[in-house]
Structures are given as structure tokens and as C-alpha cells.
């Protein structure tokens, strides 16, 4: 009788495992979660820092007359359980190294791709709309969080968007809303490859919309619409608020983008 009961138990357990009812190896179905986009801010020395605990952006903005890409700092949470156990000499294997993200974009529900969206008709020789963008980060387990910086709009996408805006009746006042989708990849110290959910982030794209010209043009050089800050009798000059990513998310003083963008110099 005991053998019969034992055999029945084994048979039931086997059936449950075959039906997929056995416990999963990972506690959380989605081990990595992208929660928000945060802004990089310069410290007193001008070094750009990212604070994962800071408030997230509701949406992004990009001025394609100044910037060639939209670079976002994504905050990622690691939901894996802490694996370390000093009593058993067990090391931590649930730490995750972030490796980058897979990104795609849509405009009005249509993929931002030359083959699908004729308005963005620049062939970048990319296979489809999706691309891989590198990044790095380190996230501890048990709800730890860290940031990974990736391009939600790369240079190829920005070239297409410049063309889309140029075709509008009033290009300077026109905007295009792009929805960027990103899946972040990482690997645990134990060798497990992970991927986050697909995070969605809207970006308003414009041209010549995020540059300030706070000073009068140089009278000696009329073509220079962005002279340097005046110097006082003591030799001190006006402080210009630095920007970690000129042309992205907030207005920038023209002097900070003058060397890289013709618009920041001649306002044309």
C-alpha cells in the first residue's frame, strides 16, 4: 500500500510539473523595471551627475537645430531577490550589470522608418526600425535602482525628423511628437541574461526652439547674434548656466552651442 501511495504522489508531482505549475526559478516575472527618465545636472565643477531618486520627466523635448540625438538617463529597478548568505558562504549573484537597450520609435503610430514613413525618407541602411544602443550601469538586487544612459533618438532618427519638420508649412514653429520605446538589457553576476519591459516615453521634436539669445548682437560683427557675456571693470563676466545636453529638454544659452550649431551664432 505504501508503495502505491508513493507512486501516486510521484505521478501527481510529475503531472503538475508537466502542466507548468511547478515553482519558477525566478521570483519575479519581470526582474528589471524601467521606471522613469531623469535629467543629468552639472555640479559646481561642471561635471554632469545623474540622481536616480530625482523626479522623472513626463516627456522630453529636442531641438534638432542644436542636438544630433536625444540621450536619456533611464532609471532601472532590480527586483531580483538578494542571493547572498554569509552563513552558507553564498556570494551575491543577483547584482545586475546593465548593458544598453533596444530602441524603436513611432510618429502618429507609424514606425519612424524610411520604408514605412515616406516623410522620413532617408535610407540609413538600418534593418527595420529597431536598433541597439549601448549603455552601462550596475543595479543591486532587492529593489535597488540605478541609471543607464542610452540614445532614445539616435543620429539616424534625428536626420529623418529634420526632414519631416522641413516639410511642414512653418518649420520653425512646427513640432513632431515621437514615442520612443526602450527595452533595457542586463546580466546578473550569476550569468542570467535579463531584459526589462518595453518602456514608453514621448519626445516633442522641434527646430530652433530651445535656444535663448539673451544679449544684443555684436555691433562690430552683425552676423554674430550671440556675443560672449560682457566683462566688468573687475574682470568678472556674467555666469552662464551650464547644460549637460544642449538642445534637449530645456532652453540653453546660445553661447553654449555656438561652436557646434550655426543657428546658435547667426540665428538663421
SVG drawing of the C-alpha trace seen along z (x, -y; Angstrom):
<svg xmlns="http://www.w3.org/2000/svg" viewBox="-2 -99 42 101">
<polyline fill="none" stroke="black" stroke-width="0.4" points="0.0,0.0 2.8,-2.4 4.4,-1.9 1.1,-2.6 0.6,-5.9 4.2,-6.9 3.8,-6.1 0.7,-8.2 2.4,-11.2 5.2,-11.0 2.8,-10.8 0.9,-13.9 4.1,-15.9 5.2,-14.9 1.8,-16.0 2.0,-19.3 5.5,-20.0 4.4,-19.0 1.5,-21.4 3.8,-24.3 2.6,-24.6 6.0,-24.0 7.6,-27.0 9.5,-29.2 13.3,-29.7 12.9,-33.5 10.7,-35.0 9.6,-38.0 8.4,-37.5 9.9,-40.9 13.2,-41.2 14.2,-44.6 11.8,-47.5 12.4,-50.8 10.5,-53.4 11.4,-56.9 13.7,-59.3 15.7,-61.7 17.7,-64.8 21.5,-64.9 22.6,-68.0 26.0,-69.7 27.7,-70.1 29.7,-73.0 32.7,-71.8 30.5,-71.3 30.5,-67.5 27.2,-66.1 25.7,-63.8 22.6,-61.6 20.5,-61.1 18.1,-58.1 16.0,-59.3 15.2,-62.7 11.9,-63.5 11.2,-62.0 10.4,-63.8 6.8,-63.5 8.0,-64.0 11.2,-65.0 12.0,-67.9 14.6,-68.0 15.8,-70.9 17.1,-69.3 18.9,-72.6 21.2,-72.1 21.3,-68.4 22.0,-65.3 20.4,-62.8 18.1,-62.5 20.2,-61.0 18.1,-59.7 19.1,-58.5 16.7,-55.7 16.2,-54.6 16.1,-50.8 15.0,-48.8 16.3,-45.3 13.5,-43.2 15.6,-40.0 15.8,-38.7 19.1,-39.1 21.0,-35.8 23.9,-36.4 24.0,-34.3 27.2,-34.7 26.2,-31.8 26.4,-29.5 29.3,-31.2 27.0,-32.1 28.1,-35.2 25.7,-37.7 24.8,-36.6 21.7,-38.8 23.6,-42.1 22.9,-43.2 25.3,-44.9 23.3,-47.0 24.5,-46.6 22.3,-49.0 18.9,-49.0 16.9,-48.1 15.0,-51.1 12.3,-51.8 10.2,-54.9 6.8,-55.8 5.3,-59.0 1.5,-59.1 1.5,-55.3 3.7,-54.8 7.3,-53.5 10.0,-56.1 11.5,-54.2 12.2,-55.3 10.5,-52.3 7.3,-52.7 7.1,-56.5 7.8,-58.3 8.1,-61.7 11.2,-60.3 12.6,-59.1 16.3,-58.9 17.7,-55.4 20.1,-54.8 20.6,-51.1 19.2,-50.0 17.4,-46.7 13.9,-47.8 13.0,-50.4 14.6,-48.8 18.3,-49.4 20.6,-48.6 22.2,-51.4 25.0,-50.7 24.9,-51.8 26.3,-50.8 25.1,-50.6 25.1,-48.5 22.0,-47.6 22.0,-45.8 19.1,-43.4 16.2,-43.7 14.7,-46.8 18.0,-48.6 18.0,-51.2 20.5,-52.8 20.5,-54.7 21.6,-53.7 22.2,-56.4 21.1,-55.5 20.0,-57.2 16.2,-57.2 16.7,-59.1 20.0,-58.4 21.6,-60.5 19.8,-58.5 16.4,-59.2 17.2,-62.9 18.1,-63.2 14.7,-61.8 13.0,-64.1 14.8,-67.2 13.3,-66.2 9.8,-65.7 10.0,-69.2 11.4,-70.8 8.4,-69.7 6.0,-71.5 4.4,-74.8 6.1,-76.7 9.1,-74.6 10.3,-76.9 7.0,-76.6 6.2,-73.0 6.6,-70.1 6.5,-66.4 5.7,-64.0 7.8,-60.9 7.1,-57.9 10.3,-56.1 10.2,-52.6 13.1,-51.0 13.9,-47.6 16.9,-47.6 19.2,-44.5 21.5,-43.3 23.2,-40.3 23.5,-39.1 26.8,-38.1 25.4,-34.6 25.3,-34.7 21.5,-35.2 20.5,-37.4 17.7,-39.8 15.5,-42.3 13.1,-44.9 9.6,-45.6 9.2,-48.0 9.3,-51.5 7.4,-54.2 8.5,-57.9 7.1,-60.8 9.5,-63.3 8.4,-66.6 10.8,-67.4 11.2,-70.9 13.7,-73.1 15.2,-76.4 13.0,-76.3 15.3,-75.6 17.9,-78.4 18.0,-81.7 19.7,-84.8 19.9,-87.0 22.4,-89.5 22.3,-92.2 24.1,-91.3 27.8,-92.3 27.7,-95.7 31.3,-95.1 30.1,-91.8 26.4,-91.9 26.5,-88.3 27.3,-87.2 23.9,-87.2 25.4,-85.6 28.3,-87.6 30.1,-86.4 29.0,-87.7 30.3,-91.2 33.3,-91.6 33.1,-94.0 35.8,-96.5 36.9,-94.0 37.4,-91.3 34.4,-89.3 31.9,-88.0 28.3,-87.0 27.8,-83.4 26.0,-81.2 24.0,-78.3 25.7,-75.2 23.8,-72.5 24.7,-68.8 22.8,-68.2 22.4,-71.4 19.2,-71.4 17.5,-68.9 14.6,-69.3 15.2,-72.9 16.4,-76.2 20.1,-76.8 22.2,-80.0 23.3,-80.4 26.9,-80.8 27.0,-77.1 26.1,-75.7 27.7,-78.4 30.7,-76.2 28.5,-73.3 25.4,-74.9 25.3,-77.6 21.9,-78.7 23.3,-79.5 25.7,-82.0 23.7,-83.6 20.1,-82.8 19.3,-81.6"/>
</svg>
